[in-house]
Amino acid sequence: MEIGIAADHGGYDLKVLLRDFLIAQGHHIHDFGAYEHNAADDYPDFVIPLAKAVASGEVERGIAVCGSGVGASVAANKIKGVRAALINDHFSAHQGVEDDDLNILCLGGRVTGVNAAQDLVNAFIKARFTQEERHLRRLKKVKLLEEV
């Protein structure tokens, strides 16, 4: 799978570990930065290019990591076509894709342990949107909001 990944200084260490974890699984990773730990960087500088790549189809899914995951989620959702969420549990990691067509997983580098992050990423990557009528109907209503 083509996966994009991005993080600021708060998520840098977890991003590096997840990038290497996904590469070891055979995924192709597009790294949108940060490329070094810089305490003065800003999450939108990395998350927005990732979100645009997901929205355009350059990558199939995205993983965005900042200190808490909240800022990454807020920034990513400003891009039309992106459905990003801060995820902290296994059920939501796959259900968000299955029911809501989640395309960016947001994690908190300061609050999510490595093993938990790997589990969440695996659940997110393996999940598929069900295309059920009720989910399509709900997503249509959400997508209409992007036109306002």
N, C-alpha and C positions, 0 to 999 in steps of 0.2 A: 504494500500500500504506500502511496505517496503521502507522507505526513509532514506538516510544517510544525516547527517548534520555536518558541520565543520566550525570553525571560529578561527581566531587569536584574539588578544586583540582588534583590531580595529572593529571586528564584533561580539565580545563576547556577548554584551548585546542584540543585535538583534537576535543572534542565540538562546539564551535562550528563548526569547519571542516567536520566531517561533517554536522552539521545543515544547514548551508547547501548543501553538496554534494547531499544527498538532496532538499531542497526544489527545487533547480534541476532535478532529474530528475523532478519531478512528484509525489513522495511527500508524504503528509500526516504531519507530525511533531508528536508530543506530547513536549514538553520537560519533563522531570521535575526539572530543575535539575542542577547549581547554575546560578544566573543571574548570578553574578559570581564573580570569583576571590577566594576567602577561604581563606587557608592554614590556618585553624583548623577548617574544616568536616570532616565525616566521611562517607565513602562510603555507609554503610548508610542515611543519611538521604535519599539520592537513589535508590539502587539498589533498595531494598525497595519503594518505591511503584511504580517501573518494573516490577519483577518481579510485583507483585500485579496490575498492569494487563495484563501478558502472560498471566498465569494465568487471569484473568477473561475474556479475549477483548476487552478494551477496545482493545488494539492487537494486531496480528498477530505482530509481531516486536519485539525490543528490542536496543538496543546500550548497553552499560554500559562506561564508561571510568574507570579510576582510574590511579594512577601506574604500576603494573605490570600491572594487569588481574586479579591474583590475588584481592585483597580483594573486588572486584566479583563475581567468579565464586563465591567462597565465600558471600557474602551472598545473592546471587540464588538459589542452589541450596537455600537454606533454605525457600523458598516452594514449597508443594505445586503441582505442575503445571509447574514451571519446569525447563528443561533448558538450563543455561548452561555455556559453556566459554570459557576463554581460548584464543584462536586466533592463531597467528602465521604460518600458511602458507595458500596459496590452496586446496590440496586439502582440508584440514580444514574450511575455511570453507564449502564446498559439501557435502562428504561428511557433515559433522556434521548437516546438515539432511536430506540424502537418506536416510541410514541410521538416524540417531538422533533425528530430529525436533527438533533443536536449535532453541530459540526465543529465546535471548538470546546474542548475540555479545559477548564481553568482550575489551577491548583495553587495552593499556598506553600511556597518554599520554606516558610518559617513555621508552618503548622502541620504539614503533611510529611510523615516519615517515608523513607525510601520504599520499604516493602508495601506499604499502603498505596503509595503513588503508582508502583508497578502494577498492583492489582487493579486499581482504578483505570489505568491506561489500557490494560489488557481487556477489561470489560468494555470500555469505550470503543476500542479498535475492532473488536470481534462483533459488536452489535450491528444490526441492520435495521433500517426503517421498515416498519411493517406494511406501509401503504394502505392500511385499513381505512375505510371510508370515514369513520369518525375522526381519525387523526388527520386525514387530508382536509376535512371540513374545518377543523380547528386551526390548522396551519394556514389555510386560506384566509381566515379572519385575522391572523397575526400578520401575514404578508400584506394585507390591505393597509395596515398601519404604516408600512414603509412608504406608502404612496401619499400620505398626508403631508 
